[in-house]
Amino acid sequence: MLSLTERHQLILQKLHQEGHVKVVDLCKTLDVSSVTIRKDLKLLEEKGLLFRNHGGAMQHNPYAADRPVNEKEKINSDEKSRIAQKAADMIVPNDCILIASGTTVQYFAKHIHPNFHFTVLTASLNVAQILNTHPEIEVLQLGGVLRKSSSSVTGFYAEKILEDFACSKLFLGVDGIDLEFGLSTTNTLEAHLNRKMIQCAQKTILLADSSKFGKRGYGRICGIEEIDQIITDKNISQHQKDSLLEMGIELTIV
């Protein structure tokens, strides 16, 4: 029988390797009851070493904070730039694509330098302004309620416009990616609009740096299995890679 200290060391070691732990798995590994594991997790949380969630615990605070877009765009800028360049290479002549909102899709817009015509529908004012400088690109700005922190629109009018379009690709940014909770954002109206975008796109491509993994926003967009491809950076954990590949999701690491 392991001592309390030994159990805690093993829990933290597993947490460091995988980013999260489940009570049921720890019970089997450590051969103790769920009551014991839950007490262990509570003690470790009180020491600031983990964050408990439903059925287990996570290494970092899972809840993403809503911050202004001009503040968020400075975070992980190198990773976002590499992701954006890879995504820009996926656009083809006469494409009709959807671009959601967020800082990573703004980097994406900055990396688009087309020598052919295509059409863009976007919820992001910043993306629309960047792409409107290119004469080859036809830009359709979705209308609706303007969300000041992200300079993007949400609401009924934006969703209504989408009913008249069928797009080849959706390039989506999120605030959180949780293997169980799915994709999420810090605004519920934005989450609802993103769901509508997924419905009118043939392929959904998630652009997200590795810091978004293990995070949760308050507005759930969809389950991870509902998207087709993720472009992220090399700091994604092996456990996260394996889990995504098991789900059949195309994973592109830059």
BALO-482979 format. One record per residue (C-alpha): residue in three letters; x, y, z. Coordinates in steps of 0.1 Angstrom, whole numbers, padded with zeros to 4 digits, always signed. Example, Ala and Ser with C-alpha at 12.3 -4.5 7.8 and 13.67 -1.06 7.14 Angstrom:
ala+0123-0045+0078/ser+0137-0011+0071/
! end
This chain:
met+0000+0000+0000/leu+0014+0034-0010/ser+0017+0062+0015/leu-0001+0095+0011/thr+0030+0112-0001/glu+0038+0085-0027/arg+0002+0086-0040/his+0004+0124-0044/gln+0037+0121-0062/leu+0023+0096-0087/ile-0008+0116-0093/leu+0013+0147-0100/gln+0036+0128-0122/lys+0007+0114-0143/leu-0008+0149-0144/his+0024+0164-0157/gln+0026+0138-0184/glu-0010+0139-0197/gly-0023+0172-0185/his-0053+0157-0168/val-0062+0126-0147/lys-0095+0107-0141/val-0106+0093-0107/val-0115+0060-0122/asp-0081+0055-0138/leu-0063+0066-0106/cys-0083+0041-0086/lys-0071+0012-0108/thr-0035+0024-0109/leu-0031+0031-0072/asp-0055+0003-0061/val-0075+0025-0037/ser-0111+0036-0035/ser-0126+0066-0053/val-0132+0083-0019/thr-0095+0081-0012/ile-0086+0096-0047/arg-0111+0124-0043/lys-0096+0133-0009/asp-0061+0133-0025/leu-0072+0156-0053/lys-0089+0179-0028/leu-0057+0182-0008/leu-0036+0188-0039/glu-0060+0214-0051/glu-0058+0232-0017/lys-0020+0233-0022/gly-0025+0249-0056/leu-0010+0219-0075/leu-0040+0211-0096/phe-0076+0220-0105/arg-0104+0195-0099/asn-0131+0190-0125/his-0159+0165-0130/gly-0145+0130-0127/gly-0109+0140-0122/ala-0084+0169-0123/met-0064+0191-0146/gln-0029+0206-0143/his-0038+0241-0152/asn-0069+0263-0146/pro-0092+0251-0173/tyr-0113+0283-0176/ala-0102+0308-0203/ala-0106+0344-0194/asp-0122+0369-0219/arg-0095+0394-0228/pro-0094+0421-0255/val-0082+0410-0289/asn-0053+0434-0290/glu-0040+0419-0257/lys-0045+0382-0268/glu-0028+0387-0302/lys+0005+0393-0285/ile+0004+0358-0268/asn+0022+0330-0286/ser+0026+0351-0316/asp+0053+0329-0332/glu+0032+0298-0330/lys+0001+0316-0343/ser+0021+0330-0373/arg+0033+0295-0382/ile-0002+0281-0379/ala-0016+0309-0400/gln+0010+0304-0428/lys+0001+0267-0430/ala-0036+0275-0432/ala-0031+0301-0459/asp-0016+0275-0481/met-0050+0256-0481/ile-0069+0282-0500/val-0075+0274-0537/pro-0088+0295-0566/asn-0125+0304-0566/asp-0128+0291-0530/cys-0156+0303-0508/ile-0144+0301-0472/leu-0157+0311-0437/ile-0134+0328-0412/ala-0146+0330-0376/ser-0132+0354-0350/gly-0101+0355-0327/thr-0065+0364-0328/thr-0052+0333-0346/val-0076+0339-0376/gln-0063+0375-0377/tyr-0028+0361-0382/phe-0043+0338-0408/ala-0058+0368-0427/lys-0024+0386-0426/his-0007+0356-0442/ile-0031+0355-0472/his-0015+0370-0503/pro-0035+0356-0532/asn-0029+0359-0569/phe-0063+0344-0576/his-0100+0352-0569/phe-0119+0337-0539/thr-0147+0347-0515/val-0145+0352-0477/leu-0174+0354-0452/thr-0163+0365-0418/ala-0176+0375-0384/ser-0144+0394-0376/leu-0142+0431-0384/asn-0104+0430-0382/val-0102+0401-0407/ala-0125+0419-0431/gln-0104+0450-0430/ile-0072+0431-0436/leu-0086+0411-0465/asn-0104+0441-0481/thr-0070+0455-0492/his-0067+0426-0517/pro-0086+0433-0549/glu-0087+0395-0557/ile-0107+0388-0525/glu-0145+0393-0523/val-0153+0400-0487/leu-0187+0395-0471/gln-0189+0409-0436/leu-0216+0392-0415/gly-0239+0416-0396/gly-0251+0415-0361/val-0244+0427-0326/leu-0208+0439-0323/arg-0188+0422-0295/lys-0163+0449-0285/ser-0137+0427-0268/ser-0132+0406-0300/ser-0142+0432-0327/ser-0166+0405-0341/val-0203+0401-0346/thr-0227+0377-0331/gly-0265+0371-0331/phe-0295+0363-0352/tyr-0286+0385-0383/ala-0252+0369-0387/glu-0267+0334-0384/lys-0295+0343-0409/ile-0270+0353-0436/leu-0252+0319-0433/glu-0284+0301-0444/asp-0278+0314-0479/phe-0243+0301-0483/ala-0225+0268-0486/cys-0187+0272-0480/ser-0159+0248-0487/lys-0139+0255-0455/leu-0144+0271-0421/phe-0112+0284-0404/leu-0122+0284-0367/gly-0105+0299-0337/val-0114+0290-0301/asp-0106+0299-0265/gly-0105+0263-0252/ile-0100+0227-0264/asp-0109+0200-0239/leu-0109+0164-0249/glu-0141+0157-0230/phe-0159+0191-0231/gly-0150+0199-0267/leu-0144+0233-0283/ser-0154+0264-0265/thr-0153+0302-0263/thr-0158+0328-0236/asn-0190+0341-0252/thr-0222+0320-0256/leu-0235+0340-0285/glu-0202+0335-0304/ala-0203+0298-0296/his-0238+0296-0311/leu-0227+0314-0343/asn-0197+0291-0346/arg-0220+0261-0345/lys-0240+0276-0374/met-0207+0281-0393/ile-0198+0245-0389/gln-0231+0235-0403/cys-0226+0254-0435/ala-0190+0244-0442/gln-0179+0212-0459/lys-0147+0211-0438/thr-0140+0227-0404/ile-0103+0235-0397/leu-0094+0245-0362/leu-0065+0270-0359/ala-0052+0269-0323/asp-0019+0271-0306/ser-0011+0244-0280/ser-0019+0267-0250/lys-0056+0263-0259/phe-0056+0226-0250/gly-0069+0218-0216/lys-0088+0250-0214/arg-0125+0257-0213/gly-0146+0287-0222/tyr-0182+0291-0208/gly-0198+0287-0242/arg-0195+0252-0257/ile-0192+0252-0295/cys-0192+0214-0303/gly-0175+0181-0296/ile-0140+0177-0310/glu-0152+0148-0332/glu-0173+0173-0351/ile-0143+0190-0367/asp-0121+0177-0395/gln-0086+0191-0390/ile-0065+0208-0363/ile-0035+0229-0371/thr-0014+0235-0340/asp+0022+0239-0328/lys+0048+0213-0317/asn+0042+0219-0280/ile+0011+0198-0280/ser+0015+0168-0257/gln+0019+0132-0269/his-0013+0123-0250/gln-0032+0150-0268/lys-0018+0139-0302/asp-0027+0102-0296/ser-0063+0111-0284/leu-0070+0133-0315/leu-0056+0107-0339/glu-0078+0080-0322/met-0108+0103-0329/gly-0099+0102-0366/ile-0090+0140-0367/glu-0064+0151-0391/leu-0036+0167-0371/thr-0011+0192-0386/ile+0018+0203-0364/val+0039+0233-0374/
! end
